[in-house]
Amino acid sequence: MINSHPDRLQLGQFYVVLQRIKENKSDSRLWILDSRLRIAGSKLRIADFKFRLKIQHVPLASPDMVSMQNIGFHPINSLVIGNW
């Protein structure tokens, strides 16, 4: 399911905030900066963070380094909210 208006995030959905490890575009590894982020307050805009992903198939006990392919990386202008 792709949200037709992905500029807002629903309350209670869990997201991870990610950051590129290197400037090298061929390196697809990302660091999980905060895997416990929960949307609180009214609503947060996607623009508030550089990247935001819903936690899907990513065990919180997994290593800090994961690949975009493993977690379904999407830039903010094509964020997928739902099942991948």
N, C-alpha and C positions, 0 to 999 in steps of 0.2 A: 504494500500500500504506500503510495506516495502522496504526501500532503499537498493539496493543490495550492495552499497558501503557506509555504514553509518559512514565513518571516516571523512566526511566533511559535513558542514552545508551550506545550500543555503542562499544567501543574502535575507534580508527582512523577514525571518521566525522568529516568536516570540517564545522565549523559557523562561522557568522559571528555575532558578538555585535553587536546593533543597539541604537540608542538613538533615541528620538523627537527630531526637531529642534526642534519647537515644542510648546507646550501645546495649540495649536489642533488640535482633533480632525479638522478638515477637511483638514489638511495631512498627506498620507500619506508624505511623504519621510522617509527614515531615513538616519542616518550609519552606515557600516560602521566599527566601532571596531577590529576585528581580524579580517581575513579569513584569517589564517593559523592560527587556533585549531585545535588538534588535541586530541582527547580522549586524555588520558594517565593513567597510574596505573590504579586499578581501574575505577571508574565515577564519573561526575559526575551529580549530581541536577539536573534542569531548574531547580529552585528556586535553584540557585547563581547563575543569571543571569536578568535580567529577560526577555530575549528570546533565543532561540537558533534558528537556522535551518540546515538542511543546505544546502550549496552545490549548487544545481542551476541550470544555465543562467545562471550569473552569472560572466562572465569576470573573473579577478582583475585584469586590466588595465583594467577598466571604470572610469568615474568613481566617486568616493567616494559620490556621491548617487544612489540608485536608488529606485524606487517599490515599495510593498508589492505592487502588482499584478504587477510584473515578476519578483519573486522568490518570490512565494507566501507572503506574511507570515501567520504563525499565532501567536496568543498561546500562552503556555506550557501552558495547559490544553487546547489543541487542536493540539498540535504534530504535524506530519506528518513522519514519517521514511520516506523512500522517494521514488518518482517522483511529480512533480506533473503 
